[in-house]
Structure formats: structure tokens, C-alpha cells
Amino acid sequence: MNISLPRGLEEYLAELVNTRGYTGPDEVISEALREHRSRREGTDVVMTPELEQLLDEGLENLEHSKSTDQLRHRA
């Protein structure tokens, strides 16, 4: 796989390889992508029927809407 990087990122990548003990650019990129994937896991929002109903109710009655904190603690 070949990728193109802006000059500033190319220089930063070379600096990391030269000063941080990476064996090469591929190791830096692999580590960065693993960290990116771990941060993104579990961040997708799934629209459940209950969530959709709450959103609809909130939009229909904005003057009486509740914060998410209030909704979490409702009886």
C-alpha cells in the first residue's frame, strides 16, 4: 500500500522514526491506526425505538423538554 502525506506530516513521521525508536514509518502508522480504532470503537450511535420516541417527543414539545441528565433519572 502506498499513501501520500502532506510535507509536514512526512517530516513529523521521519522525526518520530529517528527520535522515538520506531523501526520505520510503517510502525508509526500502524500504531496510530490501532489507537484511532480503539478510540472509535463503541462510539457509533444506534437509533433504538425508545431513543427515537424520546427525540420525537422532545421536538414536539420543546418548551417542556428535559436534559439527558433529567431523562436518566426519571422514575
C-alpha angles and dihedrals in degrees: 000000000000124000132185120221131189112259093254092055092045089055092046090050091051090048091053092050092049099044109026103050099252115154092224147327092283091062092052092048093046092051092047092050093048090052091047092051093048091051092049097047111108095012097105112109116227114205104224121188090250092052092047090050092050091050092049091049091050093050092048094051109029095158089063098037121137132218120248088252090056091048092051091056100043117124 
